[in-house]
């Protein structure tokens, strides 16, 4: 898994009765984009350190200069 600042981290709920969590990566602490990540969840007002598991994925930030 590789991420950059501004990418979204999406964690699927492990069970049907739990919801998906989505947040923005605010800091990459691993080498070369690897975890762990500082993430600001969209439903919280502070950053947390996240070691993503197998139910997580990165959605790349497409709002880079020069991209449409």
Backbone as a chain_set.jsonl record, in Angstrom:
{"seq": "XXXXXXXXXXXXXXXXXXXXXXXXXXXXXXXXXXXXXXXXXXXXXXXXXXXXXXXXXXXXXXXXXXXX", "coords": {"N": [[0.855, -1.17, 0.0], [0.597, 2.176, -0.87], [0.712, 5.642, -0.244], [0.045, 9.172, -0.559], [0.248, 12.481, 0.808], [-2.904, 13.906, 1.098], [-4.257, 11.938, -0.278], [-7.041, 9.643, -0.059], [-7.96, 7.491, 2.572], [-9.707, 4.574, 2.777], [-11.612, 2.524, 4.754], [-13.19, -0.424, 4.875], [-16.101, -1.625, 6.555], [-15.769, -4.296, 8.848], [-17.871, -5.979, 9.339], [-21.359, -6.436, 8.514], [-22.853, -4.757, 10.124], [-21.319, -2.565, 10.706], [-19.931, 0.585, 9.696], [-18.418, 2.03, 6.731], [-15.329, 3.766, 6.849], [-13.86, 6.849, 6.038], [-11.113, 8.885, 5.32], [-8.681, 11.572, 5.125], [-5.289, 11.447, 4.171], [-2.892, 12.925, 6.095], [-0.271, 12.893, 6.776], [2.547, 10.955, 5.88], [4.199, 8.377, 7.324], [5.774, 6.179, 6.864], [8.411, 4.754, 4.791], [8.737, 5.719, 1.389], [5.991, 6.082, 0.88], [4.698, 4.167, 2.337], [2.72, 2.663, 5.035], [2.977, 3.613, 8.557], [0.127, 5.929, 8.58], [-0.817, 9.312, 9.196], [-4.066, 10.239, 9.698], [-6.954, 12.102, 8.996], [-10.031, 11.475, 9.884], [-13.171, 11.801, 8.248], [-15.343, 12.037, 9.925], [-14.409, 12.93, 12.364], [-12.611, 15.328, 14.426], [-9.857, 15.416, 14.659], [-6.461, 14.29, 14.048], [-5.34, 10.908, 13.583], [-3.131, 8.148, 14.161], [-2.683, 5.626, 11.854], [-2.477, 2.231, 11.095], [-3.071, 0.634, 8.413], [-5.249, -2.123, 7.714], [-6.076, -5.262, 6.032], [-8.578, -4.665, 5.057], [-8.547, -2.143, 4.061], [-8.081, 0.55, 1.709], [-6.378, 2.724, -0.619], [-7.368, 5.725, -2.095], [-6.373, 7.587, -4.691], [-5.427, 11.03, -4.668], [-6.747, 13.139, -6.954], [-6.593, 15.791, -7.5], [-4.335, 17.173, -8.482], [-2.0, 19.629, -9.682], [-2.247, 20.218, -13.138], [-3.694, 17.968, -13.801], [-6.781, 16.603, -14.996]], "CA": [[0.0, 0.0, 0.0], [1.354, 3.422, -0.966], [-0.147, 6.825, -0.189], [0.645, 10.502, -0.498], [-0.582, 13.452, 1.516], [-4.068, 14.301, 0.311], [-4.997, 10.752, -0.702], [-8.067, 9.19, 0.883], [-7.885, 6.134, 3.104], [-11.05, 4.031, 2.948], [-11.601, 1.266, 5.501], [-14.507, -1.063, 4.836], [-16.525, -2.217, 7.81], [-15.505, -5.736, 8.86], [-19.151, -6.69, 9.432], [-22.475, -5.71, 7.906], [-23.428, -3.772, 11.044], [-20.378, -1.456, 10.898], [-19.897, 1.421, 8.506], [-17.157, 2.37, 6.074], [-14.694, 5.01, 7.321], [-13.048, 7.5, 5.023], [-10.367, 10.032, 5.833], [-7.624, 12.079, 4.261], [-3.936, 11.239, 4.686], [-2.27, 14.219, 6.385], [1.168, 12.658, 6.91], [3.0, 9.591, 5.596], [5.322, 8.136, 8.235], [6.612, 5.1, 6.348], [9.271, 5.081, 3.645], [8.199, 5.52, 0.053], [4.534, 6.075, 0.856], [4.177, 3.027, 3.105], [2.182, 2.982, 6.357], [1.684, 4.13, 9.001], [-0.33, 7.224, 8.09], [-1.667, 10.199, 9.999], [-5.31, 10.363, 8.943], [-8.066, 12.864, 9.586], [-11.301, 10.874, 9.478], [-14.151, 12.835, 7.934], [-16.322, 12.159, 11.01], [-13.724, 13.349, 13.595], [-11.951, 16.631, 14.279], [-8.441, 15.322, 14.991], [-5.706, 13.28, 13.304], [-4.991, 9.683, 14.292], [-2.129, 7.311, 13.514], [-3.379, 4.439, 11.349], [-1.775, 1.126, 10.438], [-4.201, 0.032, 7.701], [-5.325, -3.574, 7.594], [-6.44, -5.78, 4.715], [-9.869, -4.122, 4.629], [-8.334, -0.738, 3.715], [-7.531, 0.855, 0.388], [-6.041, 4.121, -0.864], [-7.908, 6.369, -3.285], [-5.418, 8.645, -5.009], [-5.88, 12.404, -4.818], [-6.643, 13.513, -8.37], [-6.592, 17.248, -7.608], [-2.965, 17.648, -8.643], [-1.857, 20.572, -10.779], [-1.989, 19.618, -14.432], [-4.58, 16.832, -14.084], [-8.174, 16.976, -15.211]], "C": [[0.9, 1.232, 0.0], [0.378, 4.583, -0.965], [0.701, 8.084, -0.22], [-0.286, 11.4, 0.305], [-1.689, 13.907, 0.583], [-4.864, 13.134, -0.228], [-6.035, 10.41, 0.361], [-7.791, 7.754, 1.299], [-9.319, 5.696, 3.373], [-10.907, 2.687, 3.637], [-13.024, 0.727, 5.507], [-14.829, -1.641, 6.208], [-16.315, -3.72, 7.786], [-16.77, -6.591, 8.928], [-20.239, -5.836, 8.798], [-23.036, -4.621, 8.809], [-22.462, -2.631, 11.38], [-20.249, -0.691, 9.595], [-18.484, 1.612, 7.956], [-16.646, 3.684, 6.668], [-13.816, 5.553, 6.215], [-12.38, 8.71, 5.654], [-9.303, 10.451, 4.841], [-6.275, 11.882, 4.944], [-3.297, 12.617, 4.867], [-0.763, 14.113, 6.569], [1.463, 11.193, 6.61], [4.24, 9.36, 6.442], [6.246, 7.019, 7.783], [7.448, 5.576, 5.169], [8.543, 4.826, 2.333], [6.695, 5.434, -0.03], [3.886, 4.949, 1.636], [3.594, 3.488, 4.447], [3.273, 3.018, 7.419], [1.404, 5.526, 8.433], [-1.018, 7.994, 9.2], [-2.888, 10.452, 9.142], [-6.289, 11.22, 9.724], [-9.346, 12.246, 9.025], [-12.311, 11.988, 9.238], [-15.171, 13.033, 9.049], [-15.685, 12.53, 12.355], [-13.001, 14.664, 13.353], [-10.484, 16.605, 14.709], [-7.787, 14.218, 14.17], [-5.396, 12.089, 14.2], [-3.943, 8.931, 13.485], [-2.803, 5.993, 13.135], [-2.381, 3.484, 10.701], [-2.863, 0.351, 9.692], [-4.092, -1.486, 7.613], [-5.755, -3.983, 6.199], [-7.774, -5.257, 4.189], [-9.77, -2.655, 4.208], [-7.794, -0.608, 2.295], [-7.261, 2.355, 0.302], [-6.737, 4.568, -2.142], [-7.032, 7.58, -3.547], [-6.109, 9.992, -5.14], [-5.672, 12.796, -6.273], [-6.623, 15.015, -8.575], [-5.179, 17.795, -7.675], [-2.923, 18.681, -9.755], [-1.559, 19.823, -12.081], [-2.829, 18.39, -14.735], [-5.987, 17.331, -14.244], [-9.087, 16.005, -14.541]], "O": [[1.851, 1.316, 0.778], [-0.667, 4.519, -1.612], [1.901, 8.062, 0.054], [-1.47, 11.103, 0.458], [-1.444, 14.249, -0.574], [-6.026, 13.301, -0.6], [-5.929, 10.823, 1.516], [-7.432, 6.911, 0.476], [-10.055, 6.36, 4.104], [-10.175, 1.814, 3.171], [-13.936, 1.336, 6.067], [-13.939, -2.09, 6.93], [-16.651, -4.365, 6.793], [-16.741, -7.78, 8.612], [-20.046, -4.64, 8.576], [-23.632, -3.662, 8.321], [-22.759, -1.813, 12.251], [-20.436, -1.253, 8.516], [-17.493, 1.378, 8.649], [-17.425, 4.594, 6.953], [-13.114, 4.802, 5.537], [-12.994, 9.456, 6.416], [-9.056, 9.771, 3.845], [-6.135, 12.119, 6.144], [-3.175, 13.381, 3.91], [-0.056, 15.12, 6.525], [0.726, 10.301, 7.03], [5.232, 10.074, 6.293], [7.376, 6.916, 8.26], [7.222, 6.656, 4.621], [7.823, 3.838, 2.19], [6.167, 4.775, -0.925], [2.666, 4.788, 1.604], [3.929, 4.566, 4.937], [4.373, 2.51, 7.199], [2.284, 6.198, 7.896], [-1.712, 7.417, 10.038], [-2.762, 10.838, 7.98], [-6.435, 11.086, 10.939], [-9.702, 12.456, 7.865], [-12.308, 12.999, 9.94], [-15.804, 14.087, 9.12], [-16.352, 12.455, 13.387], [-12.801, 15.067, 12.207], [-9.925, 17.638, 15.078], [-8.464, 13.325, 13.661], [-5.214, 12.231, 15.409], [-3.879, 9.065, 12.263], [-3.412, 5.329, 13.974], [-1.558, 3.88, 9.876], [-3.515, -0.507, 10.286], [-3.008, -2.049, 7.461], [-5.797, -3.157, 5.287], [-8.067, -5.393, 3.001], [-10.792, -1.995, 4.019], [-7.151, -1.511, 1.759], [-7.836, 3.149, 1.047], [-6.697, 3.868, -3.153], [-6.957, 8.491, -2.723], [-7.223, 10.089, -5.653], [-4.545, 12.784, -6.767], [-6.636, 15.476, -9.717], [-4.856, 18.772, -6.999], [-3.729, 18.617, -10.683], [-0.729, 18.915, -12.114], [-2.701, 17.815, -15.815], [-6.352, 18.368, -13.691], [-10.307, 16.156, -14.612]]}, "num_chains": 1, "name": "protein.A"}
